[in-house]
Amino acid sequence: MSKWSIQVRISRPGVRAEAIRAHFETWFKQEGDDLVFRSPLAPELSASDHLKWLHSMLQFHRKFIRKLEADGVHMTVHISVRGRTLSLEPEALLLAHQLHLKTEIEFRT
């Protein structure tokens, strides 16, 4: 099991789910009522690397993401960490900052 899991989650998009999946092609996968986009990078890479990769994929969809937010669709960056510490490079924070996404960090032992 890897030390972390990093994903962007769209919570209960409802009737917007198909339009979102169509916009992002195959990136977001259905998981229950949510749509989830996980980083496919190797698990030995840092959490920062995963976040920077997700940002590189989503940054050019900023207007669409902001429109979703305005329409009441909630997107969240979810970081699940095995352990008690997490260190992130400043550039890794651009994903949540530039796309105006809430961030949830879960520490597992």
The 8 nearest C-alpha neighbors of each residue, nearest first, counted from 0:
[[1, 2, 3, 42, 81, 4, 43, 80],
 [2, 0, 3, 42, 4, 43, 81, 80],
 [1, 3, 81, 80, 0, 4, 42, 82],
 [4, 2, 80, 79, 1, 81, 5, 46],
 [3, 5, 79, 78, 80, 6, 2, 1],
 [6, 4, 78, 77, 37, 38, 79, 3],
 [5, 7, 37, 77, 36, 76, 38, 8],
 [6, 8, 76, 36, 75, 35, 77, 37],
 [9, 7, 35, 75, 74, 34, 10, 6],
 [10, 8, 74, 34, 33, 73, 35, 12],
 [9, 11, 33, 73, 12, 8, 74, 34],
 [10, 12, 33, 32, 13, 9, 34, 72],
 [11, 13, 16, 15, 10, 72, 14, 9],
 [14, 12, 15, 11, 16, 32, 33, 17],
 [13, 15, 16, 12, 17, 18, 11, 19],
 [16, 14, 18, 12, 13, 17, 19, 72],
 [17, 15, 19, 12, 14, 18, 13, 20],
 [16, 18, 20, 19, 15, 21, 14, 22],
 [19, 17, 21, 15, 20, 16, 22, 14],
 [18, 20, 22, 16, 17, 21, 15, 23],
 [19, 21, 17, 23, 22, 18, 24, 16],
 [20, 22, 18, 24, 19, 23, 17, 25],
 [23, 21, 19, 20, 24, 18, 17, 63],
 [22, 24, 20, 21, 26, 25, 19, 27],
 [25, 23, 21, 22, 20, 26, 27, 19],
 [26, 24, 27, 23, 20, 28, 21, 22],
 [25, 27, 23, 36, 24, 28, 20, 35],
 [28, 26, 36, 35, 34, 25, 20, 29],
 [29, 27, 35, 34, 30, 36, 26, 25],
 [28, 30, 34, 33, 31, 35, 27, 32],
 [31, 29, 33, 34, 32, 28, 35, 27],
 [30, 32, 33, 29, 34, 11, 10, 28],
 [31, 33, 11, 30, 10, 34, 29, 12],
 [34, 32, 10, 11, 30, 31, 9, 29],
 [33, 35, 29, 9, 28, 27, 30, 8],
 [34, 36, 8, 27, 28, 7, 37, 9],
 [37, 35, 27, 7, 6, 26, 28, 8],
 [38, 36, 6, 5, 39, 35, 7, 27],
 [37, 39, 40, 49, 6, 5, 53, 36],
 [40, 38, 37, 41, 49, 42, 36, 52],
 [41, 39, 38, 42, 49, 44, 52, 48],
 [40, 42, 43, 44, 39, 38, 49, 45],
 [43, 41, 44, 1, 40, 2, 3, 45],
 [42, 44, 41, 45, 1, 2, 40, 46],
 [45, 43, 42, 41, 48, 46, 40, 49],
 [46, 44, 48, 47, 43, 49, 42, 87],
 [45, 47, 49, 48, 50, 44, 87, 3],
 [48, 46, 91, 50, 45, 87, 49, 88],
 [47, 49, 45, 51, 46, 50, 52, 44],
 [48, 50, 52, 46, 47, 51, 38, 53],
 [51, 49, 47, 53, 91, 52, 48, 54],
 [50, 52, 54, 91, 48, 53, 49, 47],
 [51, 53, 55, 49, 54, 50, 48, 56],
 [54, 52, 50, 56, 55, 51, 57, 49],
 [53, 55, 94, 51, 57, 52, 56, 58],
 [56, 54, 52, 53, 58, 57, 51, 59],
 [55, 57, 53, 54, 58, 52, 59, 60],
 [58, 56, 54, 60, 59, 55, 53, 61],
 [59, 57, 60, 54, 61, 55, 56, 98],
 [58, 60, 61, 57, 56, 62, 55, 63],
 [61, 59, 57, 63, 58, 62, 64, 56],
 [60, 62, 64, 63, 59, 58, 98, 65],
 [63, 61, 65, 64, 60, 66, 59, 67],
 [62, 64, 66, 60, 65, 61, 67, 22],
 [65, 63, 67, 61, 66, 62, 60, 68],
 [64, 66, 68, 62, 67, 63, 61, 69],
 [67, 65, 69, 63, 68, 64, 62, 70],
 [68, 66, 70, 64, 72, 65, 69, 63],
 [67, 69, 65, 72, 71, 66, 70, 73],
 [68, 70, 66, 71, 67, 65, 72, 64],
 [71, 69, 67, 68, 72, 66, 65, 73],
 [72, 70, 68, 69, 73, 67, 66, 12],
 [73, 71, 68, 67, 70, 12, 74, 9],
 [72, 74, 10, 9, 68, 71, 75, 67],
 [75, 73, 9, 8, 100, 10, 72, 7],
 [74, 76, 101, 8, 100, 7, 102, 77],
 [75, 77, 7, 102, 6, 101, 103, 8],
 [76, 78, 103, 6, 5, 102, 75, 104],
 [79, 77, 5, 104, 4, 103, 105, 80],
 [78, 80, 105, 4, 3, 104, 106, 5],
 [81, 79, 3, 106, 107, 82, 2, 105],
 [80, 82, 107, 2, 108, 106, 3, 79],
 [83, 81, 108, 107, 80, 84, 106, 2],
 [82, 84, 106, 85, 81, 108, 107, 80],
 [85, 83, 82, 86, 80, 106, 81, 107],
 [84, 86, 87, 83, 80, 46, 82, 106],
 [85, 87, 84, 88, 46, 47, 45, 89],
 [88, 86, 47, 91, 89, 85, 46, 92],
 [87, 89, 91, 90, 47, 86, 92, 48],
 [90, 88, 91, 92, 87, 93, 47, 86],
 [91, 89, 92, 88, 93, 51, 47, 87],
 [92, 90, 47, 51, 50, 88, 89, 93],
 [91, 93, 90, 94, 89, 95, 96, 88],
 [94, 92, 96, 97, 91, 95, 90, 54],
 [95, 93, 54, 92, 96, 97, 98, 91],
 [94, 96, 100, 99, 98, 93, 92, 97],
 [97, 95, 93, 99, 98, 94, 92, 100],
 [98, 96, 93, 99, 94, 95, 58, 61],
 [97, 99, 95, 100, 96, 61, 94, 64],
 [100, 98, 96, 95, 97, 101, 65, 94],
 [101, 99, 95, 75, 98, 74, 102, 76],
 [100, 102, 75, 76, 95, 103, 99, 74],
 [101, 103, 76, 75, 77, 100, 104, 95],
 [104, 102, 77, 78, 76, 105, 101, 75],
 [105, 103, 78, 79, 77, 106, 102, 80],
 [104, 106, 79, 80, 78, 107, 103, 77],
 [105, 107, 80, 83, 81, 79, 82, 104],
 [108, 106, 81, 82, 80, 105, 79, 83],
 [107, 82, 81, 106, 83, 80, 105, 2]]
